[in-house]
């Protein structure tokens, strides 16, 4: 047995992808190749086909996949896409969310390469994309009579410190990234397109901006006479 350390990510070839995408090689044998591919929002491949087909396993985010002659289909974490040998297709992120998937491909013994076509035309792309990114039931019913929506930016290396909110908070990352952690739970890295939920009166251990800082939109549902508030907790 050998435990391999994944190689560093490299940008996907510009001739194969529009937008920003990164490839991390996980395994490359004489007949099988396994990569992790991460697409930034709006990034997608050309139409292309593999001599022996391909399997895509979605691990994060959301995207679309389309086979020639069929409409685009939304793909989410847990979905597995089996592409037939020689089947023309494209895949990539939605316009608003990133996408990460495993790409598993059997390689032909004669070295026949993947064939690239054109990028999808505008009329081939989904005209409207709707996706459920967060469904959260509150632990107790609340009376809500107004919402506050705030755009919040934290400078690189900055953070909120240990804190609680007097109501639930729902947010989505617009730019940059942050480490988010509910006290007693594992930390989570949030990046562009990711959503988060801070439960009411729950100790939030970390919301720490990473090297490029972070900007996010936070939604604060509030009851009559209530002002959404962040309360620092002494260490």
C-alpha positions as CSV (number, residue, x, y, z in Angstrom):
1,X,0.0,0.0,0.0
2,X,1.2,3.5,-0.8
3,X,-0.5,6.7,0.4
4,X,0.2,9.4,-2.2
5,X,0.3,13.1,-1.7
6,X,-1.7,14.8,-4.5
7,X,0.3,16.9,-6.8
8,X,-0.2,20.7,-6.9
9,X,-3.1,22.0,-9.0
10,X,-2.3,23.4,-12.4
11,X,-4.4,25.7,-14.6
12,X,-6.5,23.8,-17.1
13,X,-5.3,24.3,-20.7
14,X,-6.8,27.5,-22.2
15,X,-7.5,25.7,-25.4
16,X,-9.8,23.3,-23.6
17,X,-11.6,25.5,-21.0
18,X,-13.2,29.0,-21.1
19,X,-12.8,30.8,-17.7
20,X,-10.6,29.6,-14.8
21,X,-10.3,25.9,-13.9
22,X,-7.6,23.9,-12.1
23,X,-6.6,20.3,-12.4
24,X,-5.0,18.1,-9.7
25,X,-3.7,14.8,-10.8
26,X,-4.6,12.0,-8.3
27,X,-3.5,8.9,-10.3
28,X,-2.0,8.3,-13.6
29,X,-1.4,4.8,-14.7
30,X,-0.7,3.2,-18.0
31,X,-4.4,2.9,-18.7
32,X,-6.3,5.0,-16.2
33,X,-6.2,8.7,-15.3
34,X,-7.9,10.2,-12.3
35,X,-8.0,14.0,-11.8
36,X,-9.8,16.5,-9.5
37,X,-11.0,19.4,-11.6
38,X,-12.3,22.6,-10.0
39,X,-14.1,25.2,-12.2
40,X,-14.6,28.8,-11.1
41,X,-18.2,30.2,-11.6
42,X,-18.9,30.5,-15.4
43,X,-16.0,28.2,-16.4
44,X,-16.8,25.3,-18.8
45,X,-15.1,23.0,-21.2
46,X,-15.3,22.9,-25.0
47,X,-17.5,20.3,-26.6
48,X,-15.2,17.2,-26.6
49,X,-15.2,13.4,-26.7
50,X,-13.1,10.7,-25.2
51,X,-12.2,7.6,-27.1
52,X,-13.1,5.3,-24.2
53,X,-15.5,7.5,-22.4
54,X,-15.3,9.2,-19.0
55,X,-16.9,9.2,-15.5
56,X,-17.5,12.4,-13.6
57,X,-18.2,12.4,-9.9
58,X,-19.3,15.7,-8.5
59,X,-17.9,16.5,-5.0
60,X,-18.6,20.2,-4.5
61,X,-20.6,23.0,-5.9
62,X,-23.0,22.8,-8.8
63,X,-22.6,22.8,-12.6
64,X,-24.0,21.6,-15.9
65,X,-23.3,18.8,-18.3
66,X,-24.7,18.4,-21.8
67,X,-24.6,15.7,-24.4
68,X,-24.9,16.6,-28.0
69,X,-28.6,16.7,-29.0
70,X,-29.9,16.8,-25.4
71,X,-30.6,19.8,-23.1
72,X,-28.1,20.8,-20.3
73,X,-28.6,19.1,-17.0
74,X,-27.8,20.4,-13.5
75,X,-25.3,18.4,-11.5
76,X,-24.8,18.5,-7.7
77,X,-22.5,16.8,-5.1
78,X,-23.1,13.1,-5.2
79,X,-24.1,12.9,-8.9
80,X,-22.2,10.6,-11.1
81,X,-22.1,11.2,-14.9
82,X,-21.1,8.3,-17.2
83,X,-20.1,9.6,-20.6
84,X,-20.1,7.0,-23.4
85,X,-17.1,6.4,-25.7
86,X,-17.1,9.0,-28.5
87,X,-20.0,10.9,-27.0
88,X,-19.7,14.7,-27.6
89,X,-20.4,16.6,-24.4
90,X,-19.3,19.6,-22.3
91,X,-19.4,20.3,-18.5
92,X,-18.6,23.1,-16.2
93,X,-19.8,25.4,-13.4
94,X,-23.0,27.4,-13.3
95,X,-22.6,31.2,-13.7
96,X,-22.9,31.8,-10.0
97,X,-21.3,28.7,-8.3
98,X,-18.0,26.8,-8.6
99,X,-17.9,23.1,-9.4
100,X,-15.5,20.4,-8.4
101,X,-15.6,16.9,-9.8
102,X,-13.4,13.8,-10.1
103,X,-12.7,12.9,-13.8
104,X,-11.9,9.2,-14.3
105,X,-10.8,8.2,-17.8
106,X,-9.6,5.0,-19.3
107,X,-6.7,5.8,-21.7
108,X,-6.5,4.0,-25.1
109,X,-3.6,1.7,-25.6
110,X,-2.8,3.3,-29.0
111,X,-2.6,6.8,-27.4
112,X,-5.7,8.3,-29.2
113,X,-6.2,11.7,-27.6
114,X,-9.4,13.4,-26.5
115,X,-10.9,15.3,-29.5
116,X,-11.8,19.0,-28.9
117,X,-14.6,20.8,-30.6
118,X,-15.9,24.4,-30.3
119,X,-17.1,26.1,-27.1
120,X,-20.8,25.9,-26.5
121,X,-22.8,28.6,-28.3
122,X,-24.9,31.0,-26.2
123,X,-28.1,29.3,-27.3
124,X,-26.8,26.0,-26.1
125,X,-26.2,27.3,-22.6
126,X,-29.0,27.3,-19.9
127,X,-31.0,30.4,-20.4
128,X,-32.0,30.4,-16.7
129,X,-30.3,28.5,-13.9
130,X,-32.0,27.9,-10.6
131,X,-30.5,25.8,-7.9
132,X,-31.2,25.2,-4.2
133,X,-28.0,26.0,-2.4
134,X,-29.2,26.0,1.2
135,X,-32.3,24.7,3.0
136,X,-32.1,25.2,6.7
137,X,-34.9,24.6,9.3
138,X,-34.7,26.7,12.4
139,X,-34.7,24.9,15.7
140,X,-37.6,26.9,16.9
141,X,-40.3,28.9,15.1
142,X,-39.6,32.6,15.0
143,X,-41.8,35.7,14.3
144,X,-40.1,37.5,11.4
145,X,-41.3,40.9,10.3
146,X,-38.2,42.3,8.6
147,X,-34.8,41.3,7.0
148,X,-31.5,43.1,6.9
149,X,-29.1,42.3,4.1
150,X,-25.5,43.4,4.6
151,X,-22.4,43.2,2.4
152,X,-19.5,42.6,4.7
153,X,-15.7,42.7,3.9
154,X,-12.9,41.4,6.1
155,X,-9.3,42.3,5.3
156,X,-6.7,39.6,4.7
157,X,-5.9,37.9,8.0
158,X,-8.8,39.6,9.9
159,X,-11.5,37.8,11.7
160,X,-14.6,38.3,13.9
161,X,-13.3,36.3,16.9
162,X,-15.4,34.2,19.1
163,X,-19.0,35.5,18.9
164,X,-22.7,34.8,18.9
165,X,-25.6,36.3,17.0
166,X,-29.0,37.2,18.6
167,X,-30.7,35.7,15.5
168,X,-29.9,33.3,12.7
169,X,-27.6,34.4,9.9
170,X,-27.5,33.2,6.3
171,X,-24.6,34.2,4.0
172,X,-22.9,33.6,0.7
173,X,-19.3,34.3,-0.3
174,X,-18.9,36.8,-3.1
175,X,-15.1,37.2,-3.2
176,X,-12.1,35.7,-1.4
177,X,-12.3,33.0,1.2
178,X,-12.6,32.5,4.9
179,X,-12.3,29.7,7.5
180,X,-15.6,29.2,9.3
181,X,-16.0,27.2,12.4
182,X,-18.9,26.6,14.9
183,X,-17.3,25.9,18.3
184,X,-16.8,22.2,18.8
185,X,-17.1,21.4,15.0
186,X,-14.4,21.0,12.3
187,X,-13.4,24.2,10.5
188,X,-14.7,24.7,6.9
189,X,-13.0,26.7,4.1
190,X,-15.6,28.9,2.4
191,X,-14.8,30.3,-1.0
192,X,-16.7,32.2,-3.8
193,X,-20.2,30.8,-4.3
194,X,-20.3,28.9,-1.0
195,X,-23.1,29.5,1.5
196,X,-23.2,29.3,5.3
197,X,-25.6,29.3,8.3
198,X,-24.8,30.7,11.7
199,X,-27.4,29.5,14.2
200,X,-28.9,31.9,16.7
201,X,-27.2,32.1,20.1
202,X,-24.5,29.6,19.0
203,X,-20.8,30.2,19.6
204,X,-19.0,30.8,16.4
205,X,-15.3,30.1,17.0
206,X,-13.9,31.4,13.7
207,X,-14.8,33.5,10.7
208,X,-11.2,34.3,9.5
209,X,-10.4,35.9,6.2
210,X,-7.7,34.2,4.2
211,X,-4.8,35.7,2.2
212,X,-7.0,37.6,-0.2
213,X,-9.6,38.7,2.3
214,X,-13.3,37.9,2.0
215,X,-16.5,39.7,1.0
216,X,-19.9,38.1,1.7
217,X,-23.5,39.0,1.7
218,X,-25.3,38.2,5.0
219,X,-29.0,37.9,5.5
220,X,-30.4,38.7,9.0
221,X,-34.1,37.8,9.6
222,X,-35.4,39.7,12.6
223,X,-38.5,40.0,14.7
224,X,-40.6,43.0,15.9
225,X,-38.3,45.6,17.4
226,X,-35.3,43.4,17.0
227,X,-31.9,44.7,15.6
228,X,-29.6,42.0,14.3
229,X,-26.5,42.0,16.5
230,X,-23.1,40.3,16.8
231,X,-21.9,39.9,20.4
232,X,-18.2,39.1,21.0
233,X,-17.6,36.4,23.6
234,X,-14.6,36.9,26.0
235,X,-12.0,34.3,25.5
